[in-house]
Amino acid sequence: MMIDLRSDTFTKPSPAMLEAMLKAAVGDDVFREDLAVNQLESYAAALFGMESALFCPSGTMTNQIAIKCHTQPGNEVICEKLSHVYNYEGGGIAFNSGCQVRALEGNLGRLTASQVLEAINPDDVHKAPTALVCVENTANRGGGSCYEIADLEEIRTICLNNNIKYHLDGARIWNAMIAKGESPKQYGNLFDSISICLSKGLGAPVGSLLLGGETYINNARRVRKILGGGMRQAGYLAAAGMFALEHNIDRLKVDHDHATMLGNVLKNKDFVGEIYPIETNIIIFEVKGTYSAQSFSVFLKKHNILCIPISANQVRMVTHLDVSAAMVNELIGIIEKM
Ligand SMILES: *Cc1c(COP(=O)(O)O)cnc(C)c1O
């Protein structure tokens, strides 16, 4: 059997999740008649202490709708250089919102308040009005790094003082909350909008939610329709998301422990260079000497283990609910012999 560490998006629905999907009470969600979608949206909004939520097919869509609803064409969006919204959404900020990006170089994918403050454009006809700050938690290309809530609060204050909106790409917010012992309401208090993914570590096959105020989400619903994201009997998918929220959050600790175990084995190997601090379920490490990132990945593939070379000399592994303790031990055995 393959041990797939390429991403936590490779999880497949469990039999129990599939059963929950089969039992979903569905209707036409464009007409707001899908009970399972309505239930998921109100459950998630309440969890974060926010007014409303919108179920979407992907995290790219929730991020892109969020940005569109906070900005006007010609505005500037501040984010980190390696962030998903800037690097992995196909130029969507320009395509969908007509905005330009001020990409800042942070620390493992994280921005600081002073960096944000410095990047805000003055009220000057030459300058694009700064409309939005997007932060990512956990930061994917930062190796699953987590913000301190205090640092997010400081950025919040800067945004408030400068009349700038504040969006969280929380694709892996559950991992951050488990690692730091935080609650969803702490995040709901801070942000104008939050995007959360159900199809990463939580194991749902499809789906993300955009959270925000009622008026904002009403507008987001219109944009979702424009983008073709108005789905009909989406409740079958929402039921999977609901199952994920109810059953698969607490166990993320197991994934984090597995990632730490793998990191501890990797750090003693002479072909491994810098390993990013392992805070959650993502391991990004430098490969040197005997192996390139490519040849390392090819070697593991011969042992039925999949990982991703993310640059010429860096490999990424992601633990998730379809990676069992036995699989982790098997991989550790293989790495130890390399
Ligand atoms: C996966 C991911 C998303 C959303 O991706 P989709 O594949 O469109 O659901 C957004 N942000 C981050 C940081 C991600 O890792």
The ligand as a Gaussian input file, in Angstrom:
#p B3LYP/6-31G(d) Opt

LIG

0 1
 C       -4.830000      24.112000       0.260000
 C       -4.752000      25.534000       0.641000
 C       -5.739000      26.449000       0.239000
 C       -6.947000      26.071000      -0.600000
 O       -6.700000      25.153000      -1.561000
 P       -7.831000      24.389000      -2.407000
 O       -7.050000      23.275000      -2.974000
 O       -8.318000      25.347000      -3.404000
 O       -8.918000      23.951000      -1.473000
 C       -5.619000      27.747000       0.656000
 N       -4.597000      28.128000       1.430000
 C       -3.643000      27.284000       1.854000
 C       -2.569000      27.770000       2.743000
 C       -3.686000      25.957000       1.466000
 O       -2.734000      25.120000       1.884000

